[in-house]
Amino acid sequence: MAGLSGKPRRSPKGKYQRRRNPSLKSRLTDAVEDGFEAGLDLALRKTDLPLKIFPEQCPYGFEAAIADDFLCDVSQDWQ
């Protein structure tokens, strides 16, 4: 179904693609884990921070991470 711009209407990010490609849904967890590991690797290489300060696994699920109002809790980052 097209919107006024001629582009398909989409509700929150990703739902349109998952509806069109249901096989993608099973890969979301893997994608979040892979992205977290890549981000962790980058953070370790770019900073002198010790590994122990980072969470062992991603604290966010896919839906939370792509939500328009997503904001990481950084309240304790500099304490």
Buried (B, 14 or more C-beta within 10 A) or exposed (E): EEEEEEEEEEEEEBEEEBEEEEEEEEEBEEEBEEEBEEEBEEEEEEEEEEEEEEEEEBEBEBBEBBBEEEEEEEEEEEE
